Amino acid sequence: MESDVERKKEKSKGVLKVLMLFSMIYFFFVSFMIFSIYYLKLGYDILQKVKLTLPGIILVGCILYAAFTIVAISIYIDYRSFLRKIEERKKPKPIFYKGKRMYVYTYPEGAKGGIFSRTIIPIDEDTVINVRCQILKADEIW
């Protein structure tokens, strides 16, 4: 599961890096055009050859940045929902015994391995408790 999270994280970072690169290239292009129009007096010649207007380029930039923002937000939401699904999978599933929900209590708490007694106590028509008491520890068996 950890590798899936890391893979998803790296994929998201890669997409965001590409979006950032395109944003920076576009920003420098528009900055160069504005600089060349107002200071070098060459930008109008370039714009006329490309057949674009400065307000048109800026409008395209605004639309492009809005699209990039929407993509970045959707990547974030997708990543958070992926993490939420992973957390849901990690939660223990409820245990049922003869159609009733069973809660398990182990004494001593956290004991693993060995031999346990098993006592099932009905609480009501929907719930039972499984009381497990450790009789022999795992290292005492062998």
Backbone hydrogen bonds, N-H to C=O, Kabsch-Sander energy under -0.5 kcal/mol:
donor,donor_aa,acceptor,acceptor_aa,energy
5,V,1,M,-2.1
6,E,2,E,-2.5
7,R,3,S,-2.6
8,K,4,D,-2.4
9,K,5,V,-2.5
10,E,6,E,-2.7
11,K,7,R,-2.3
12,S,8,K,-2.3
13,K,9,K,-2.5
14,G,10,E,-2.4
15,V,11,K,-2.2
16,L,12,S,-2.4
17,K,13,K,-2.3
18,V,14,G,-2.0
19,L,15,V,-2.3
20,M,16,L,-2.4
21,L,17,K,-2.4
22,F,18,V,-2.5
23,S,19,L,-2.3
24,M,20,M,-2.5
25,I,21,L,-2.6
26,Y,22,F,-2.5
27,F,23,S,-2.6
28,F,24,M,-2.6
29,F,25,I,-2.2
30,V,26,Y,-2.7
31,S,27,F,-2.7
32,F,28,F,-2.5
33,M,29,F,-2.4
34,I,30,V,-2.6
35,F,31,S,-2.8
36,S,32,F,-3.0
37,I,33,M,-2.0
38,Y,34,I,-2.5
39,Y,35,F,-2.3
40,L,35,F,-1.1
41,K,36,S,-0.6
42,L,36,S,-2.3
43,G,36,S,-1.1
46,I,42,L,-1.6
47,L,43,G,-2.9
48,Q,44,Y,-2.4
49,K,45,D,-1.8
50,V,46,I,-2.1
51,K,47,L,-1.3
52,L,47,L,-2.1
57,I,53,T,-2.3
58,I,54,L,-2.4
59,L,55,P,-2.4
60,V,56,G,-2.4
61,G,57,I,-2.1
62,C,58,I,-2.4
63,I,59,L,-2.3
64,L,60,V,-2.6
65,Y,61,G,-3.0
66,A,62,C,-2.2
67,A,63,I,-2.4
68,F,64,L,-2.5
69,T,65,Y,-2.3
70,I,66,A,-2.3
71,V,67,A,-2.4
72,A,68,F,-2.6
73,I,69,T,-2.5
74,S,70,I,-2.4
75,I,71,V,-2.3
76,Y,72,A,-2.1
77,I,73,I,-2.6
78,D,74,S,-2.4
79,Y,75,I,-2.4
80,R,76,Y,-2.5
81,S,77,I,-2.4
82,F,78,D,-2.0
83,L,79,Y,-2.3
84,R,80,R,-2.2
85,K,81,S,-2.2
86,I,82,F,-2.0
87,E,83,L,-2.3
88,E,84,R,-2.1
89,R,85,K,-2.0
90,K,86,I,-1.4
91,K,87,E,-1.1
95,I,102,M,-0.6
97,Y,100,K,-3.1
100,K,97,Y,-1.5
101,R,126,D,-2.4
102,M,95,I,-3.5
103,Y,128,V,-2.3
105,Y,130,N,-2.9
107,Y,132,R,-3.2
111,A,108,P,-1.8
115,I,136,L,-2.1
117,S,133,C,-2.9
119,T,131,V,-2.0
121,I,119,T,-0.6
121,I,129,I,-3.1
123,I,127,T,-2.4
124,D,127,T,-1.4
128,V,101,R,-2.6
129,I,121,I,-2.5
130,N,103,Y,-3.4
131,V,119,T,-3.2
131,V,129,I,-0.7
132,R,105,Y,-3.3
132,R,130,N,-0.6
133,C,117,S,-0.7
133,C,131,V,-0.6
134,Q,107,Y,-2.5
135,I,115,I,-3.3
136,L,115,I,-1.4
140,E,137,K,-0.7
141,I,137,K,-0.8
141,I,138,A,-0.6
142,W,138,A,-0.8
